[in-house]
């Protein structure tokens, strides 16, 4: 069984401040360690479920040289390999070869979620809303669509209670959702102890991979329109200059293509 673990930092137990997830901040090193150990828990659970190959992809843009490079290599479980990419969503080779299931660790809720810890979508201030064929989605939706384009289902999502609810609404009741903290606001949470959070993730990964077919691959309808509502008009103009991207009004842009991946590439990559 081939398993893809996709990680982000904001949904990790013990993290609820931007300084813990921004490269170069004093608290960032603590955040990196907390993040790496939750990834390790998912790796252990996947191995216990029978995974024969596990690849981890860091999807956290920490800034500077740490973007998509926040894992602590010497702490990372030896049972996996990991990817450092230059740009988010650019690495697809593992998915193209066929992957049985994905596990999402450390996810956060979409922008505007009232009690979503460190909630945002792609840009903490630049993107207000993101739509796939008129349906509002967050980064869980982006990562799920990336996996789903190559037929890979998302078996588990971990993070705060808000993103767990978001994931279940998008992907269905078969999703294993592991809440490791309860959001109280954008920068506050009631956390599960880190030891307990890791145990829950390990148990959740093992359980989810017993039946990865419980969740269908997430594939937005074809043809696909991706729309972004942006905070600033000048940013919208820059997107509107991309081939295949339309400037719908002063702050909204849309990319249309026969499938989600084509629409996403011409908009984002």
N, C-alpha and C positions, 0 to 999 in steps of 0.2 A: 504494500500500500504506500503510495506516494502522497505526502502531506505538505501543504504550503502554509506556513505561519506568517501572517501579516501583522506587524506591530505598529502601535503609536504610543505616545507617552502620556497624553492628558488623562487617559482613563485608568491609569495605574493606581493602586491603593497607596496612600501616603502622599499623592501629588494633588495639589489644588491651587497652586500659585504659578503664575507665568515664569517667575524666576527659577523654578525647578525644571523647566523644559526649554529654556533659552540658552544656547551654546555660549559659554564663557562666563555666565553668571555663577557666583559662588555656590548657590544651591543646586546648580545643574548636575554636578558630579553625584550628589545624593540621588537625584532623579534618575540618572543613568543606571545606577546600581539597582534601584527599585525596579526599573523597567527590565533590565536584563534578567533579573531573577523571576519575573513573571513569565517572560519568554521561556526560560528554563523549565518552569512548571508545565507549560504547554508541551514542550519537547518531551518531558518525562511521560506525560499522559498519552501523547501520540505513540511513543515507543511501547508503552504498556498495552495499547490497543492493537499493536501489530504493525506499526509503520516501519517500512524498510528503508525509506529515504525521506528526509525532512529538510526542507529549505526554508530559511527565515528571511523575510524581506522587511527591513526597517523603512517605514513610511513617514517618519517624523522629520519635518523641516526645522531643525533646531537653529539654523543660521550658521554662517561661517563654514569652517571645514567639517562641522558636525552634522550638517544636513544629510539626512538618510544614512547617518553614520554614528548614531547615538549609543549603540550597544557597546558594552565593555568586553573586548575580545577575550581577555584572560579569565573572565567569569562565565563566559558562554558555555553551555553544556556541549560536551564533545560529541554528542549524538546527532548534531545537525551541522549543516553548512549555512552560511549567511551571505546575503547580497548587500553590497554598498552601491547604490545607483547615483548617477549624477542628477537626474530629474525624476520626480515622483511619477509612477506608472510607466516608466520607460522599459523596465525589465519584464519581459514576457516569455523568455526562452523556456523556463521550467513549465509554465502553463501550456505552451505550444506542444510540449512533449507528452501532455496528458497527466493530469493530477487528479487524485481520487477525491480529495476534500481540502478545504481551507479552514484554518482557525484564525480568528481575529482577536488580538490581545491588546488591551489598553486603549480601546476606542473611546471617542467622545461624541456627544450629541451635536446635532446640526446647529447652525447659527440661530440665535433667538430662542432656544429652548429654555424656559424660565428657570429651572433648577439644574440645567446641564452644566456640569463642572467644566470650566474652561471651554465652553461651547463656542464653536465657530465652524465655518465651512471653507476650507482651503486657505483663505486669508482671514486673519483675526479681525481685520477692520475693512478690508476691501470688498469682500463678497457678502452680500446680504442674503441672497437666496439662490439656489441652484435647482433647476427643474429638468427631469428627463420626461419628455413627452407630456409636459404639464404637471407632472407629479414632483412635489418638492422632496429633495433628498439631501443627505449629508455625506460625509466622507465614507461612512459605512456603505452607502449606496454606490459610491464611486469604486471602492475596492471590490464590492460584490459584483458590479457590472464587469470590471476587468477580469475577474475570475470566471464569471459566467459566460463571457464571450468565447472562452475555450472549454466550456462545458463543465467547469469545476464548481461544485456547490460549496456554500459556506455552512459549515456544520456547527460552529460555535462563535459567539461574540462575548467578550468580557469587557468590562468598564463600569461606569456608574449605572444607577438604575434607569436613568433617562435614555442612555444609548441602548440598553438592553431592551427597553420597550420599543424604541425606534427600530431596532433590528428585527424584533419579532413582527412588528407591523409590516415591514418591508418584505421579509423573507418567509414569514409564516410560522405557525405554531410548532413545527418540527425543529426549529432552531433551539440549540442549547444556549441559554443566556446566563452568564455568570456575573452577577452584580457584586463588585468588591467595595463599593461605597455608595452612599445615598447623598445625592446632591442637595445642598441647602441654598445654593446660589452659585453664581458663576465662579467665585473664588473661595467657596467654603463647602465642606462635606463632612458627613459622619462616616469615618473609615472603618472597614474591617481591619483587624490586625494584619500586618503583612504576612505573617506565617499562615494565618487562616486563609487569606486571599490566595496565596500560592497553592495551598491544598485544594481550595475550591476550583481553581483553574486546572490543576492536574486531574482532579476527578471529573471535571466537566469535559475536558478534552478526551479523556478515555471513554466516557459515556457517549459523547457525540460521535466518535469514530466507530462505535459499534454498529451504527446504522447511518452512514453519511447520506444515503438516499432519502432520509426523512425530510431533507430540504432540497427542493429543485434548484438547479443553477438559475441565478437571477440574470435574465436577459431582457432589457427594455425592448419594447415593441419595435418592429421594423416597418417602414423607415423610422429613423430616430431624429428628434429635435432636442438639442440640449440648449437651455437658455440660462443665462446668468443675469441676475439683478445686482448691479454693482453700486458701490457707495459714491463713486466720483465719475463725472462725465468724461474727464480726460482719459481715464483708464478705459472706459467703454470705447472711445475713439480708437485707442491702440488695438484693442481686440477686433474692432470693426475693419481694420486694415488687413486682417488675415484672410487668405483665400478661402472661400466657402462660408465665411462668417458675416452675418448681417447685423448692422446697427439698427435695432428696432425703435429705440428712442434714445434720449440723452444718457440713460444709465442701463439699458438692457441690450444684450447681444444674443444672437442665436446662431447655432451651427446645425446644419441639416445634412444628413447623409443616409445611405442605404442601411447602415447598421450603427450601433452605439460606438464601437471602437473607431470607426472612420470619422464620426462626428466629433468624438473626444480628441482625436489626434489633431484635427485641423483647428480645434479651438485651443488646446492646452499644450501640446507638444511642439 
